[in-house]
Every structure is written in structure tokens, then in C-alpha cells.
Amino acid sequence: MLRPFRQVDVFTEVPYAGNPVAVVLDGDGLDDEAMRRLARWTNLSETTFVQPPTTPDADYRVRIFTPTTELPFAGHPTLGTCHAWLAHGGTPRRADEIVQACLAGLVRVRRTGSGLAFAAPPLLRSGPVDDDLAEELVTVLGIEPSTVQAVEWADNGPGWIALLLDSAESVLAVRPGYVDRDIGLVGPHAPGSPHAIEVRAFFPKDGVMVEDPVTGSLNASVAQWLTGAGRLTAPYVASQGTALDRAGRVYITVDDDGVWVGGGTVTCIEGTIEI
């Protein structure tokens, strides 16, 4: 059966500079194995499947699959799916925001001057990592210890541990060894830069550390940590993907509703897909 399909580049306004997500816009009636099979085939970090909402508070429901597992929530798939749903003619119940239902619950998305933005989900675990684990991570990841400013849990679902380094240059210099954890690296750019911080994200896969081009969930939890601790003031722009020859830009704002994580979205492929 042919189903409407889009591939959307996220956290960029320029095609092929961000992080792509595959979106099946009619996932109704597909079983879990069919969704897993397609996600393995696209071989992108995530493939999503839009379904009718099961709650009156949501505009649509989305299932989010990596090539190996289903995720309760992920940042760039949320923005890419919302972009595709709107472009396909989706009409939100409210004029000022779109509400996505996923395994993690309801996620609010709104339109901003810098693109779509999602409300950062609450942290599941925060606070400093214990000294032994922090020392192990610094050693295995090959980070110069003198550059490390803090090591904290920044877990909003994937289990992120974030290491704050002394500069963007130190972040870009890291060539990590293997560790069985999802790791984020953050470092400030020099004063006067258009970007406040440089971000890199790594996750283990098949015995190696894979770098993610641009990561919404990590940027969300890092923003909650750094702004909450007074280490960074919003609004700000994070740069990510530099080490992969990408140019991801993540726009962080904070208001009475919490942290919002946004960026550009652009359709790169549009058509139908056989499932």
C-alpha cells in the first residue's frame, strides 16, 4: 500500500545541513513489525509514523522508531513530523500551538520566528555524576581533564550524561573512545560569536560511538541544566554538527512555560512509499 511520505531536514533552513527524519504521514493500521522494518530500511536515526490521536487533547499521534527500537520521545523527529503534518494539510485544534501525542505523553509545539519549537520535557534525572563515573568517562572519551568544567546527568529519556568543557574548541577536539552511554559534550564559543555553545552528541552502536548531527533532546536537557544553574542566559543559539560538516542551529528560549527548543525545518523528499 502506498502511503504519503516526507523526509525533512531539521534544525536548518538549508537542505542537507541539519538532521534528517523520515515521516510516514499515514501510519494507521501498521503493526509494530512493519514500522520497525521500514525504520531499519531507511537507516536514519529516526523514522516516524503519524496516526490519528487517541486523546482529544492531541492533534495527532506519532510513533518514533530508530533502526533498532522505539523511542518515547525525540527532539528532531518531533519538529520534523510536525512540519510534515502541517505541510500535508494538518490543521491544529488551536491557532497558537500544535499538540503531539507520543509514548512520553503530550508534547506542545509552537511556531516561532526561528521555526517550530517544542516544549522541553521534564528531566528524569539531573545533578552531578558521581566522581568515579565522571573520571571514567573523561578517560575513556579521551578528554583532556583540565578542560572539564562539570559532568551532570541531563536525562530526559535517552539517558544523557553531559560534560561541560571550557570551550567550543575543546569540544570539537574530542575523538571519543567507546562507552556504553549516551554522551553530550558542550562548550562555550568565544564572546562575539553568533552561537553561545557548541554541542556534540554520541551514542553507542555496534561497538562504536556514533555522532548525531543535531540533537533536540540533548539540547533541551542541556538548556534546562545550564540556564537553571545560571551558567547560560537564554535566548541563545547552539551550534551542532560542525564536526560532521553540518550546520545545525538550535534556538533556545525560556518563558513562564519553561524551555523551548526550536529551529528550521525543510522538506527534502516528498512523495509516497510502499509499506
N, C-alpha and C positions, 0 to 999 in steps of 0.2 A: 504494500500500500504506500502510495506517495504521500508525503506529509510536508507542509511548509517548513522551510529551514533557513536559518541565517547564521553566518559566522561573523562575530562582532569583535572588533579590537577595542580594548578598554584601557582607560587612563591615558588616552591620547586623542588628539584631534587629527592626527596624521596617520593614515593607514600603515600598518606593519611596524609601528614604533612602540606599541603597548603590549598587552597580554590578550591573546585571543580566547574566545569561548564559543563553542558550538551550541546552537539553540534550536531544538525541535519545538515548533510552535503549536503542534497538536500531538501531545503525548497521551491523550486519552485512550484507555484500553490497552496500553502497553504493559506487559508484566516486567518484573524486575530484571529477568534474564535478558529480555530484548533491549532494555536500556543499558545494561552492563555491556552487552555485546557491541552496541553502537559506540559506547564510550571507549571501549578498547580499540575499536577500529579508527575512530577519529584521532586517538592517541594525543589529544590535547590534555592539558592539566585538568580541565573540567568540560563536561558536556551536560546541558540541562534540558529538561523536558517540562513544558508548560502544560498544566492540566486545569480543569475547572476548579474553582475554590470549593473547599468543603466547609467553610465558615463564612457567615455573612459579612464579617469584618474585612475579608481579603478580596482583592481584585482578581487574583489568580493564585494557583498553587504551582510550586516548582520543585522538581526532584533534581538533585545535583550529584553527578557521578564523576569520579576520576576513572582512569582505566582499570582500577583495582577495587574501588569501594565507593559507597555512597556517603556524602557529607551532609551533616545537618545544616550547615551554613558555609558560605564562602563569599568573599567580597566582590571580586571582579565578575564572577558569574551572576551575582545579584544585579549589578549595574548593566551588564551585557544582556541579560534576559529581559530586564525592564525596558531597555532600549528597543530590543527586537519586538517585544509585545506591543509597545506603543506604535512602532513603525508599521506593524501588521494590522493596525486598526483598533487596538485595545483602548477602551475608554474607562478611566478610573472612576470610582464612585464619587470621589472628592476632587475638586479642581486643584487643590493645593498639594496633594500628595498621592502616591500610589502605595498600596499595601500588598506586600508579597507574603504568602504563606509558605513555609518550608518546615523541615523537621525540627528546626530550632525554635519555631513559633512564627509570630508575625514580625515582619521587618518593614519599617517605613522608608520610603524613597521619595525624594522631592527633586524638583527641577531647580537648578541654581544658575547663576551666570557663568559658572565653570563646568556645567554639565550636570548629570544626575548625581545625587549624593544619597548614601544610606546612613541611617542612624546606627552608630556603633552598638553592637550587642554588649551586655554586661560581661565583665571579666569573670571567668570561672575560678581563676587562681591568679593571685598577684603577690607582690612582695619579693624581697631578696631571695635569691637562690642560696642554698647553704654553701659554706666556704669550700667544702671538699668537691662538690659537683661543679662549682664555678671554676675552681682550679683545674679540674679535669677537662672541662670544656675549652678553656683557654689554651691548654697544652695540646689537646687533640686537634683543635681547629687551627693551630699554628698561628695564633695571635700573639703579638708582642705584648707581654704582660703590662709593661709601662703605659700602654695606650688605653687600657681598660679603666673606665670610669665607674661602671656599675653593671651588675648582672641580675636581671629580675625575671620572674615569671610574668608573662604577658599573654596568658592563655584565655582566649575567648572561644575555644572549641578545638582547634588543631593541636594545642599543647605548646604554643610558642614559648621559647626562652629567648629574651632579648638581651644583647650585650651592647651597652653604650660605650663607644670608643671616643678618643679625643678629637678626631677629625674625619671628614669625608675621605681624605687621602688614606688614612689608616684603614677605613672600611674597604676601600677599593683595592688595597694591597693584599687583603687576606686571600689565601688559597687553601681552603679548609680540607682537613682530613675527615675521615668518616666518623660520624657519631649517630647513634640511633635516636635522634630527636629532631624536632623542627626548630630551626635556629634563625633568629633575626639579628642582623648587625645594623647599627645606627651610629652615625657620626655627624657633627655639625659642619656645615660649609662655612667658609670664611665670611666675615661681615661684608655686606655689599653684594653678596651673591643673591640671585633671584630665588634660590632654593635654600630653605632653612637647614635641611638634613639630607644626607644620602642614606638610602636604605638598601639592604640586600637580604634575601630570604633563601634559606636552604632547607631541603628535606631529604631524608634517606630514601633511596630506591635502588633495588638490586645491588646493594653493596657499595654504592657510591653516593655522594652528596650532589643532588640536583639543584640548580639555582632557578628560582622562579622569576620571571621577568618583572612583574609588578603585582603586589600582593595587598589586596584590600583588607583582609582580616588582620594581618600583621600591622599595617599602618594604623588601623583602628585601635588596636590594643596599645601600640607604642604611643599614639596620641593621648590615650587615656592616662598612661603612665607618666609621660613627660610633662603634659600640661597640668595634671593633678599634682605632681611633685614640684611644680614651679620651675622646671628645667627648660621649658619652652613655652612661648606665648602664641596662641592662635589669634587670628588666622595665619596659616603658613602653608608653604608648598614643599612637599617632599619629592625628591628625585629618586627614581629607581630604574634599574635596567641598564645602567651605564656600562657595567662590565660585560653585558651581553649585546652591546651595540644597539640597545633600545633607548627610548627617551620617554619613559613613563613619568607622568606628573600627577601627583595625588594632592588634592586640595583639602585641607583640614580646617574646619570651622567649629566653634564651640558656642552654644547658646543655652538657654534655660532647659532645653530638651536633651542636652548632652553633646557628645562629639558626633560630627557629621563628616563622612568620608566621601569625597567626590572626585570626578574627573570626566574627561571627554569620552565619548563612545562613538564609534563609526562602523557602519556595516561594510564588510569586505567581500562577502559572498552572500548571494540571495537566490533562492530557488526552491526546489523540492528534493527530498531524499527518500529513498526506498527503505522501508522498515517492515 
